[in-house]
Amino acid sequence: MWILLAFASAFFAGVTSVLATGGSWLCYYRALQDGPASVVVPIDKLSILVTVAFSRLVLHERLSSKAVWGLAAVVAGTLILLL
């Protein structure tokens, strides 16, 4: 019985992952149709900030100093691309 439950849980996670990823790509391509790539792509790259904020606020994860410096480098590079 527990094997069936584990399979159903993994299947549900896989299906929701596929739907979320597909929706994300549809939104990305729509944004590229509506706006210039020089604006859309850097904004997309800043999505790592949302991921880090979510992990901190919801999952209470801590960032190492190396991760903070890496995140700062990614954000700085993205902002430079916007110039």
N, CA, C and O of each residue as an XYZ file, in Angstrom:
332
protein
N       0.820     -1.198      0.000
C       0.000      0.000      0.000
C       0.862      1.260      0.000
O       0.565      2.215     -0.717
N       1.945      1.266      0.814
C       2.778      2.455      0.890
C       3.501      2.723     -0.423
O       3.809      3.872     -0.740
N       3.776      1.661     -1.194
C       4.428      1.839     -2.497
C       3.499      2.579     -3.445
O       3.936      3.463     -4.183
N       2.238      2.230     -3.430
C       1.260      2.908     -4.263
C       1.132      4.372     -3.870
O       1.020      5.241     -4.734
N       1.148      4.647     -2.583
C       1.072      6.012     -2.086
C       2.300      6.810     -2.507
O       2.184      7.967     -2.912
N       3.470      6.197     -2.411
C       4.704      6.866     -2.816
C       4.692      7.144     -4.319
O       5.115      8.215     -4.754
N       4.214      6.191     -5.109
C       4.131      6.385     -6.550
C       3.168      7.516     -6.892
O       3.476      8.358     -7.735
N       2.000      7.542     -6.242
C       1.017      8.586     -6.508
C       1.574      9.950     -6.135
O       1.344     10.926     -6.849
N       2.292     10.033     -5.042
C       2.882     11.294     -4.609
C       3.943     11.766     -5.605
O       3.978     12.942     -5.967
N       4.795     10.860     -6.041
C       5.838     11.207     -7.010
C       5.214     11.592     -8.348
O       5.682     12.521     -9.007
N       4.176     10.894     -8.746
C       3.499     11.206    -10.000
C       2.878     12.601     -9.939
O       2.994     13.375    -10.889
N       2.224     12.922     -8.830
C       1.619     14.238     -8.659
C       2.685     15.330     -8.697
O       2.484     16.369     -9.326
N       3.811     15.102     -8.031
C       4.900     16.077     -8.047
C       5.445     16.264     -9.457
O       5.745     17.387     -9.863
N       5.574     15.181    -10.199
C       6.057     15.277    -11.570
C       5.102     16.032    -12.475
O       5.529     16.857    -13.282
N       3.820     15.756    -12.347
C       2.823     16.429    -13.184
C       2.777     17.921    -12.864
O       2.745     18.745    -13.778
N       2.773     18.276    -11.593
C       2.741     19.695    -11.241
C       4.020     20.400    -11.681
O       3.976     21.567    -12.070
N       5.152     19.711    -11.626
C       6.408     20.297    -12.094
C       6.365     20.573    -13.594
O       6.802     21.629    -14.051
N       5.836     19.619    -14.355
C       5.727     19.799    -15.803
C       4.788     20.963    -16.129
O       5.089     21.776    -17.003
N       3.669     21.042    -15.441
C       2.718     22.129    -15.694
C       3.309     23.492    -15.326
O       3.128     24.464    -16.059
N       4.005     23.564    -14.205
C       4.609     24.832    -13.795
C       5.709     25.261    -14.764
O       5.813     26.435    -15.120
N       6.521     24.301    -15.183
C       7.595     24.619    -16.122
C       7.033     25.053    -17.470
O       7.508     26.021    -18.064
N       6.030     24.344    -17.946
C       5.397     24.719    -19.214
C       4.770     26.094    -19.137
O       4.907     26.891    -20.065
N       4.085     26.382    -18.048
C       3.489     27.706    -17.867
C       4.539     28.791    -17.804
O       4.349     29.880    -18.346
N       5.632     28.505    -17.154
C       6.723     29.468    -17.065
C       7.294     29.795    -18.446
O       7.531     30.960    -18.766
N       7.510     28.773    -19.249
C       8.043     29.006    -20.594
C       7.046     29.750    -21.477
O       7.441     30.592    -22.284
N       5.763     29.447    -21.331
C       4.762     30.191    -22.105
C       4.776     31.672    -21.740
O       4.707     32.533    -22.617
N       4.864     31.962    -20.459
C       4.936     33.364    -20.018
C       6.217     34.030    -20.511
O       6.199     35.198    -20.899
N       7.316     33.302    -20.496
C       8.596     33.836    -20.958
C       8.538     34.188    -22.442
O       8.963     35.270    -22.847
N       8.013     33.275    -23.243
C       7.910     33.554    -24.675
C       6.936     34.694    -24.967
O       7.151     35.480    -25.889
N       5.881     34.777    -24.189
C       4.937     35.883    -24.357
C       5.614     37.217    -24.032
O       5.422     38.213    -24.730
N       6.406     37.217    -22.965
C       7.134     38.435    -22.607
C       8.121     38.819    -23.702
O       8.301     40.002    -23.990
N       8.760     37.826    -24.312
C       9.684     38.119    -25.413
C       8.955     38.656    -26.638
O       9.522     39.442    -27.398
N       7.718     38.247    -26.838
C       6.936     38.791    -27.947
C       6.541     40.240    -27.685
O       6.521     41.060    -28.602
N       6.228     40.549    -26.433
C       5.726     41.882    -26.092
C       6.819     42.902    -25.824
O       6.608     44.098    -26.023
N       7.971     42.453    -25.380
C       9.025     43.399    -25.014
C      10.353     43.002    -25.618
O      10.512     41.885    -26.110
N      11.307     43.916    -25.580
C      12.635     43.613    -26.129
C      13.383     42.615    -25.252
O      13.276     42.643    -24.026
N      14.131     41.749    -25.891
C      14.886     40.727    -25.162
C      15.893     41.353    -24.202
O      16.210     40.763    -23.168
N      16.395     42.533    -24.529
C      17.375     43.187    -23.662
C      16.774     43.589    -22.319
O      17.515     43.860    -21.374
N      15.459     43.635    -22.216
C      14.784     43.935    -20.951
C      14.237     42.662    -20.321
O      14.338     42.473    -19.109
N      13.658     41.788    -21.139
C      13.001     40.577    -20.621
C      13.995     39.607    -20.005
O      13.746     39.080    -18.920
N      15.107     39.361    -20.667
C      16.060     38.354    -20.199
C      16.685     38.726    -18.851
O      16.733     37.875    -17.963
N      17.164     39.959    -18.660
C      17.700     40.281    -17.324
C      16.649     40.169    -16.214
O      16.969     39.733    -15.108
N      15.431     40.546    -16.488
C      14.379     40.405    -15.475
C      14.165     38.931    -15.157
O      13.977     38.566    -13.996
N      14.192     38.090    -16.173
C      14.061     36.643    -15.952
C      15.206     36.120    -15.097
O      14.992     35.277    -14.226
N      16.395     36.601    -15.331
C      17.555     36.129    -14.571
C      17.479     36.537    -13.107
O      18.087     35.885    -12.258
N      16.751     37.593    -12.795
C      16.599     38.014    -11.408
C      15.619     37.126    -10.638
O      15.398     37.338     -9.446
N      15.038     36.142    -11.307
C      14.125     35.233    -10.614
C      14.831     34.440     -9.521
O      14.175     33.879     -8.643
N      16.153     34.387     -9.566
C      16.892     33.710     -8.496
C      16.664     34.409     -7.162
O      16.713     33.772     -6.110
N      16.414     35.723     -7.199
C      16.118     36.444     -5.950
C      14.823     35.946     -5.318
O      14.724     35.836     -4.096
N      13.826     35.643     -6.158
C      12.561     35.120     -5.649
C      12.789     33.753     -5.009
O      12.232     33.453     -3.953
N      13.606     32.937     -5.651
C      13.903     31.609     -5.128
C      14.606     31.685     -3.777
O      14.254     30.964     -2.844
N      15.597     32.559     -3.679
C      16.340     32.700     -2.428
C      15.435     33.281     -1.340
O      15.478     32.829     -0.195
N      14.624     34.268     -1.684
C      13.708     34.849     -0.701
C      12.708     33.797     -0.209
O      12.422     33.720      0.986
N      12.183     32.995     -1.126
C      11.248     31.932     -0.748
C      11.915     30.931      0.195
O      11.331     30.534      1.204
N      13.128     30.531     -0.138
C      13.818     29.555      0.708
C      14.106     30.122      2.091
O      14.105     29.388      3.079
N      14.348     31.407      2.162
C      14.637     32.033      3.462
C      13.364     32.233      4.276
O      13.317     31.889      5.457
N      12.328     32.792      3.641
C      11.105     33.149      4.362
C      10.237     31.938      4.695
O       9.671     31.856      5.786
N      10.134     31.009      3.764
C       9.224     29.879      3.966
C       9.939     28.672      4.567
O       9.424     28.043      5.492
N      11.105     28.350      4.055
C      11.814     27.145      4.497
C      12.843     27.423      5.585
O      13.431     26.496      6.142
N      13.061     28.709      5.889
C      13.996     29.130      6.935
C      15.414     28.614      6.690
O      16.108     28.222      7.628
N      15.833     28.617      5.444
C      17.188     28.198      5.111
C      18.148     29.367      5.277
O      17.767     30.525      5.108
N      19.375     29.057      5.603
C      20.395     30.084      5.763
C      21.336     30.040      4.562
O      21.607     28.975      4.007
N      21.825     31.210      4.174
C      22.787     31.302      3.093
C      24.192     31.358      3.672
O      24.443     32.046      4.662
N      25.094     30.634      3.050
C      26.495     30.745      3.440
C      27.047     32.050      2.878
O      26.445     32.654      1.990
N      28.168     32.474      3.386
C      28.749     33.727      2.886
C      29.129     33.583      1.410
O      29.046     34.546      0.647
N      29.544     32.389      1.014
C      29.882     32.155     -0.402
C      28.634     32.309     -1.274
O      28.700     32.874     -2.365
N      27.500     31.805     -0.790
C      26.248     31.919     -1.548
C      25.788     33.376     -1.635
O      25.266     33.805     -2.664
N      25.981     34.129     -0.561
C      25.596     35.550     -0.573
C      26.441     36.302     -1.594
O      25.914     37.098     -2.370
N      27.736     36.057     -1.597
C      28.603     36.720     -2.575
C      28.262     36.293     -4.007
O      28.294     37.116     -4.922
N      27.942     35.028     -4.202
C      27.531     34.570     -5.528
C      26.238     35.209     -5.978
O      26.104     35.611     -7.134
N      25.288     35.304     -5.068
C      24.018     35.957     -5.383
C      24.238     37.424     -5.712
O      23.647     37.950     -6.655
N      25.087     38.085     -4.935
C      25.396     39.494     -5.206
C      26.047     39.652     -6.579
O      25.766     40.618     -7.288
N      26.908     38.719     -6.956
C      27.566     38.783     -8.274
C      26.548     38.591     -9.397
O      26.614     39.277    -10.417
N      25.620     37.674     -9.218
C      24.586     37.445    -10.232
C      23.712     38.688    -10.386
O      23.415     39.110    -11.504
N      23.307     39.263     -9.275
C      22.449     40.457     -9.320
C      23.220     41.625     -9.946
O      22.677     42.341    -10.788
N      24.479     41.821     -9.543
C      25.272     42.907    -10.104
C      25.469     42.724    -11.615
O      25.347     43.679    -12.382
N      25.769     41.509    -12.026
C      25.926     41.243    -13.464
C      24.641     41.475    -14.237
O      24.668     41.994    -15.353
N      23.531     41.098    -13.655
C      22.243     41.314    -14.311
C      21.938     42.800    -14.429
O      21.462     43.262    -15.466
N      22.210     43.540    -13.376
C      21.964     44.986    -13.429
C      22.888     45.672    -14.437
O      22.494     46.645    -15.079
N      24.104     45.169    -14.574
C      25.017     45.718    -15.587
C      24.459     45.461    -16.987
O      24.576     46.309    -17.872
N      23.856     44.293    -17.183
C      23.256     43.986    -18.486
C      22.122     44.955    -18.839
O      21.866     45.221    -20.013
N      21.454     45.475    -17.817
C      20.354     46.404    -18.066
C      20.815     47.782    -18.521
O      20.028     48.548    -19.076
N      22.074     48.099    -18.293
C      22.593     49.431    -18.669
C      22.773     49.584    -20.153
O      23.199     50.642    -20.617
